[in-house]
């Protein structure tokens, strides 16, 4: 028998923390939609001022999808980083993958074509759909990398003790 009185509650506590982390991920996803509109106005004005003209190349199709999804991309990055910073633990960035998956699945743009879409049109839509999720994952793992480096620096300075700077 286990002598620890908390051993019986361990599976329950683990379940509660998993549910909490899932709710935080969904909440960050929902909250990120509220920042899309305030971001869209200045970014729309800026990109309209640039006057970008797209050609018929593959790169242009991807670039157009990225530019169209710029508001959703910034919101996805915000939500992913928020999840990575709010959820406690060393592997909190894995919970932000839920946010990235929701951005890839929950795509609100519906397109009705007058003519059958070309391969260029389909490529542009795929870039518009999946770029926010990819940007979210990249931002989350960059955040995790920076946190890990900061933690290692803090731990190494704590083990060295006080530094004597006088000669």
PyMOL commands that set and color helices and strands:
alter all, ss='L'
color gray80, all
select helices_A, chain A and resi 10-50+58-68+70-86+92-105+119-160
alter helices_A, ss='H'
color red, helices_A
deselect
rebuild
show_as cartoon
